[in-house]
Amino acid sequence: MNKTVASAAEAVSRVKDGATIMLGGFGVCGVPENLVAALLDGGAKDLTLVSNNAGLDEFGIGTLIRAGRVKKMIMSYGGECKAFEDGALAGAIQVEWNPQGTLAERIRAAGAGVAGFYTPTGYGTPVAEGKETRQFDGRWFVFERALKADAALVKAWRADAAGNLEFRKTARNFNQVMATAADFVVAEAEQLVEIGGLHPDHIHTPGIYVDAVLKGAKYAKPIEKLTVRKAAAHA
């Protein structure tokens, strides 16, 4: 089955107001740049976004926050984006904090069809408030519910027309697991090949999880924090 779509705008046209959307990426690595830009242009509002972090003010999720499209973030890290910081402190954006591993496992559990899991992470902290706790072998655990979304927008390095995805190095991050945990999954790729063009051993996400795939038009790939060594003084 050929799952390619002509544009990012077409790919996100099913995203409606009030949707819960998973967005791949870690910092600025592996962010579905073209799909986020199309989502911004599409005008959907009152969105709940699931992501490791909030991007930068001028890149990724930060652009949606600056435009006032986001009502809630489900995330693990809130640094680097002033728009998110201002919105969260002012109460304009609801925030559901998750330890990073817990966030990843909640998503993975949804993809596996598991209702939830017990973890010791967060016990005795505000993260555990209102949640079931239970003791195993003398240690306390918190019950975390699986996390599913209406749509997932992910970024791959290479993809074929059937939606099979190959991720490159660190850019696999949350993209792979998010592709299993949403009702509608769209993947953008830097390279798009014909069906059969990927080596079976290199496929990280089978096409059965993906509903639409497109070739990204361009990629900025910014550096989140550019740190360079000062030039040595000449003798």
C-alpha positions in Angstrom: 0.0 0.0 0.0 1.4 3.4 -1.0 0.9 5.8 2.0 2.7 8.8 0.6 1.0 12.2 0.7 1.9 15.2 -1.4 2.4 17.7 1.3 2.8 18.3 5.1 -0.5 20.3 5.0 -2.3 17.3 3.6 -0.8 15.1 6.2 -2.0 17.1 9.2 -5.4 18.1 7.8 -7.0 15.5 10.0 -5.8 17.2 13.2 -8.7 19.1 14.7 -9.1 21.6 17.5 -8.7 20.0 20.9 -6.6 17.1 19.7 -3.9 15.3 21.7 -0.8 15.1 19.6 2.5 13.3 20.2 5.5 15.1 18.7 8.8 13.3 18.3 12.1 14.8 19.2 14.6 15.3 22.0 15.7 18.9 22.4 16.0 19.9 18.7 17.1 16.4 17.5 14.6 14.4 15.5 11.9 17.0 15.4 9.3 16.7 12.6 10.0 20.2 11.4 7.8 20.2 8.3 4.8 18.7 10.1 5.0 21.2 13.0 5.1 24.1 10.5 2.1 22.7 8.7 0.3 22.3 12.0 1.0 26.0 12.7 -0.3 27.1 9.3 -3.4 24.8 9.7 -4.7 26.8 12.6 -5.7 23.9 14.9 -6.0 25.2 18.5 -6.6 24.1 22.1 -4.0 21.4 21.5 -2.6 19.0 24.1 1.0 18.2 23.1 3.0 15.2 24.3 6.7 15.7 23.9 9.9 15.4 25.8 10.3 19.2 25.8 8.8 22.4 24.4 11.4 23.1 21.7 12.8 26.6 21.2 10.9 29.9 20.8 11.6 30.0 17.1 11.7 26.3 16.4 9.4 23.3 16.8 6.7 23.2 19.5 7.8 26.7 20.7 6.3 28.2 17.6 2.9 26.6 18.4 3.1 27.9 22.0 4.0 31.4 20.8 0.9 31.4 18.5 -1.4 30.5 21.4 -2.4 27.1 20.0 -1.4 24.9 23.0 -3.6 24.5 26.1 -1.6 21.7 27.8 1.8 20.1 27.7 2.6 16.5 28.8 6.4 16.5 29.1 9.5 15.9 31.1 11.6 19.0 30.5 10.6 22.7 30.2 13.8 24.6 29.6 15.1 26.5 26.5 11.6 27.9 25.5 10.7 31.3 27.0 7.2 31.2 25.6 6.5 28.0 27.4 8.0 29.3 30.6 5.9 32.5 30.5 2.7 30.5 29.6 3.2 27.9 32.3 4.0 30.5 35.0 1.0 32.6 34.0 -1.3 29.6 34.1 -2.1 30.0 30.4 -0.7 26.5 29.7 -1.5 23.4 31.8 1.5 21.2 32.4 1.6 17.5 33.3 5.2 16.7 34.4 6.6 13.3 33.9 10.0 11.8 34.8 11.6 11.2 31.4 11.7 7.4 31.6 8.1 7.4 32.9 7.0 9.4 29.9 8.7 7.1 27.5 7.2 4.0 29.2 3.7 5.4 29.3 3.9 5.9 25.6 5.4 2.4 25.1 2.7 0.8 27.2 -0.1 2.4 25.1 1.6 1.0 22.0 1.8 -2.5 23.6 -1.9 -2.4 24.7 -1.0 -2.3 28.4 -3.2 -0.2 30.7 -0.4 0.9 32.9 2.6 -0.1 35.0 4.2 0.4 38.4 7.4 2.3 38.8 9.4 3.5 41.9 10.2 6.7 40.1 8.4 9.7 41.6 7.1 8.0 44.7 6.9 10.4 47.6 7.0 13.5 45.3 4.3 15.6 43.7 4.5 13.4 40.7 2.7 10.6 42.7 -0.1 12.8 44.1 -3.5 11.3 43.4 -2.1 8.1 41.9 -2.3 4.6 43.2 0.7 3.3 45.2 1.7 -0.2 46.1 4.5 -2.0 47.8 6.5 -4.7 46.1 9.3 -6.5 48.0 9.5 -3.8 50.5 9.7 -0.9 48.0 7.0 1.6 47.1 5.8 2.0 43.5 3.5 4.4 41.7 1.0 3.3 39.2 1.3 5.2 35.9 -1.4 5.0 33.2 -0.5 4.3 29.5 -0.5 7.4 27.4 -2.2 7.5 24.0 -2.9 10.3 21.5 -5.2 11.2 18.6 -2.2 11.7 16.3 1.6 11.3 16.4 3.9 13.4 14.2 7.3 11.8 13.9 10.5 12.3 12.0 12.5 9.5 10.2 15.8 9.6 8.3 14.5 7.2 5.6 11.1 5.8 4.8 9.5 3.8 2.0 6.2 4.4 0.4 4.6 1.8 2.7 5.5 3.7 5.8 8.4 1.6 7.0 10.7 3.9 8.9 14.4 4.0 9.6 15.7 6.4 12.2 19.3 7.8 12.4 21.2 7.6 15.6 19.9 9.9 18.4 17.0 11.1 16.3 15.3 7.8 17.0 14.6 9.1 20.6 10.8 9.4 21.2 9.9 9.0 17.5 10.0 5.3 17.4 7.8 4.7 20.5 5.3 7.5 19.6 4.6 5.9 16.2 3.0 3.0 18.1 0.7 4.9 20.4 -1.6 7.1 18.4 -4.8 6.6 16.3 -3.3 8.4 13.4 0.5 8.5 12.7 2.2 10.7 10.2 5.9 10.4 9.4 8.1 12.8 7.5 11.5 11.6 6.2 14.6 13.1 4.8 14.7 10.4 2.2 11.7 8.6 0.7 12.3 5.4 -1.3 10.1 3.0 -3.1 8.5 0.0 -1.3 11.3 -2.6 -0.8 14.0 0.1 -0.9 14.9 -0.3 2.8 16.9 -3.3 4.1 14.6 -5.3 6.4 17.2 -5.2 9.2 17.3 -1.4 9.1 13.5 -0.9 9.7 12.9 0.4 13.2 9.2 1.1 12.8 7.1 -1.2 10.6 4.7 0.5 8.2 1.7 -1.1 9.9 1.9 1.6 12.5 2.1 4.5 10.0 -0.9 6.0 8.2 0.8 8.6 6.1 4.3 9.4 5.0 6.0 12.3 3.1 9.4 13.6 2.2 10.3 16.7 4.2 10.8 19.7 2.1 13.7 21.2 4.1 15.4 20.9 7.4 16.9 23.6 9.6 18.4 21.2 12.2 19.4 24.0 14.6 21.9 23.5 17.5 20.1 23.9 20.8 23.1 25.3 22.7 26.2 26.1 20.6 29.3 25.7 22.7 32.7 26.3 21.3 36.2 26.3 22.8 37.8 29.7 23.0 40.7 30.2 20.6 44.0 29.7 22.3 46.0 32.8 22.8 48.9 33.1 20.4 52.3 32.8 22.1 
